[in-house]
């Protein structure tokens, strides 16, 4: 799990934590499948990736904040009959190198491009979880000819706008500061909350899964008093923001489709066998690999 510590730093982008609640190891699995682990050096950085095999067009999974490519095993192996399935661990996470710089969205996108070049993949289906939505949106805008389809796993959020919202309201809440260990702070501060997705440039068909909170999030990382404050924030702003992001995706992505996920959370839906079945079923239909 990402380490959450009380420290003197008070500038953490808490909004990203509230909406994304990203953590490592949030995709649970019963029986791991066989896959190959590899490393590739791109842009001077060694990146870890996983290859589940399969034949056909490439399907590449992009990780959440703190996640690793092998975490997608429970759903990735469902697509190997018709697709060549891989997962890429971004710089700063897992076994990939952790350089001091390069955590902005454009650099991360160039890592993806160079990774595809190294593997001689000309056209790809990208699947991004959480903050990886920024990378796949930007990649699709810069390299439309290289994108077949996009899948957003609770990833179609404008985190920069979310941060702006938090800045307007955080004075109402006296919350203890938190720290995510480097390089996670750099991925948030230099990447996620500096990027506004431009969906108008997305030409490829896109499928977006959106978690809808039927009840308030539990915020288990905080003490009871802090949880109550966070839940008050969520009631006032969080769910409204999330639904607004979903509606924006519907409006702006010309070839987009939305699937709502209920009775789960951002960190739990890919680890829940019931939700996994929904995700796999809808992805198989969208990718036309049934």
WOWO-V474571 format. One record per residue. RES is the residue in one letter. PSI is psi in whole degrees, 0 to 359 (NA if undefined). BURIAL is # if it has 24 or more other ideal C-beta (glycine too) atoms within 12 Angstrom, else .. Layout:
res = [RES:RES]
psi = [PSI:PSI]
burial = [BURIAL:BURIAL]
This chain:
res = [X:X:X:X:X:X:X:X:X:X:X:X:X:X:X:X:X:X:X:X:X:X:X:X:X:X:X:X:X:X:X:X:X:X:X:X:X:X:X:X:X:X:X:X:X:X:X:X:X:X:X:X:X:X:X:X:X:X:X:X:X:X:X:X:X:X:X:X:X:X:X:X:X:X:X:X:X:X:X:X:X:X:X:X:X:X:X:X:X:X:X:X:X:X:X:X:X:X:X:X:X:X:X:X:X:X:X:X:X:X:X:X:X:X:X:X:X:X:X:X:X:X:X:X:X:X:X:X:X:X:X:X:X:X:X:X:X:X:X:X:X:X:X:X:X:X:X:X:X:X:X:X:X:X:X:X:X:X:X:X:X:X:X:X:X:X:X:X:X:X:X:X:X:X:X:X:X:X:X:X:X:X:X:X:X:X:X:X:X:X:X:X:X:X:X:X:X:X:X:X:X:X:X:X:X:X:X:X:X:X:X:X:X:X:X:X:X:X:X:X:X:X:X:X:X:X:X:X:X:X:X:X:X:X:X:X:X:X:X:X:X:X:X:X:X:X:X:X:X:X:X:X:X:X:X:X:X:X:X:X:X:X:X:X:X:X:X:X:X:X:X:X:X:X:X:X:X:X:X:X:X:X:X:X:X:X:X:X:X:X]
psi = [153:138:133:116:149:123:182:336:132:8:14:139:83:332:320:321:318:316:318:319:39:144:161:158:23:3:101:153:144:300:113:144:177:133:162:137:133:171:145:141:120:139:35:10:135:124:141:137:160:141:113:356:200:163:150:198:151:140:116:124:135:136:158:178:117:353:169:155:323:345:342:2:317:331:331:320:349:355:5:346:329:351:154:112:127:163:136:129:117:162:145:358:151:229:359:156:154:73:171:348:177:25:8:160:318:320:319:323:319:330:318:314:313:323:314:321:316:325:6:43:114:329:139:151:122:136:114:136:131:235:347:344:325:316:318:325:314:318:316:327:323:324:61:329:347:0:124:302:159:141:127:118:90:51:357:74:144:92:333:316:325:319:320:321:315:319:330:336:350:340:343:347:134:90:142:143:151:161:133:130:146:145:15:324:320:323:326:305:320:346:281:312:9:4:125:117:137:88:340:336:357:110:335:153:142:136:127:121:128:124:125:123:105:334:164:143:151:336:60:345:349:163:171:316:319:322:319:321:319:322:326:318:315:317:320:326:325:302:324:316:314:315:325:323:321:316:324:318:315:320:317:336:111:327:43:154:141:137:121:139:125:158:30:191:172:321:347:337:328:352:1:116:323:314:326:319:321:312:313:315:312:324:321:319:315:319:356:48:21:NA]
burial = [.:#:.:#:.:.:.:.:.:.:.:#:#:#:#:#:#:#:#:#:#:#:#:#:.:#:#:.:.:.:.:.:.:.:#:.:#:#:.:#:.:#:#:.:#:#:#:#:#:#:#:#:.:#:.:.:#:#:#:#:#:#:#:#:#:#:#:#:#:#:#:#:#:#:#:#:#:#:#:#:.:.:#:#:#:#:#:#:#:#:#:#:#:#:#:#:#:#:#:.:.:#:#:#:#:.:#:#:#:#:#:#:#:#:#:#:.:.:.:.:#:.:.:#:#:#:#:#:#:#:#:#:#:#:#:#:#:#:#:#:#:.:#:#:.:#:#:#:#:#:#:#:#:#:#:#:#:#:#:#:#:#:#:.:#:#:.:.:#:#:.:.:#:.:#:.:.:#:#:#:#:.:#:#:#:#:#:#:#:#:#:#:#:#:#:#:#:.:#:.:.:#:#:#:#:#:#:#:#:#:#:#:#:.:.:.:#:.:#:.:#:#:.:.:.:#:.:.:#:#:#:.:#:#:.:.:#:#:#:.:#:#:.:.:#:#:.:#:#:.:.:#:#:.:.:#:#:#:#:#:#:.:.:#:#:#:#:#:#:#:#:#:.:.:#:#:.:#:#:#:.:#:#:#:.:#:#:.:#:.]
